[in-house]
Amino acid sequence: MQIGMYGNGLSINLSKTKEMIIFRTGSRAKHTTLQEITGIEQVHTAELFGVCFSDNLTFAVHIDNIISAVPQCFYLLKQLTIRGLNQAALHIVFQSLVFQPSTLS
């Protein structure tokens, strides 16, 4: 579903659109939107260029995601070593896992 925006020829794909309200930690203020658009999901975390942001601008979710992925990477490297992958190829796999390029998704 798409809707037109303010006559400028652009449209929003509502199935891909998320709303995240950023607030200061400890703030008790309630957010009110100027114009309600039905169908836009409100989220507390969002990923942008491979970095997870939370609505209070902490990176705890991002760090948790990275820490949870580390054992999986080590398991993969161990399995590739057991199956006889040479050191040069293991180094390439390691580099691709650790230094992942940012992706737009």
Helices and strands as residue ranges (DSSP letters): E 2-4, E 11-13, E 18-19, E 41-42, E 45-48, E 51-54, H 60-82, H 87-98
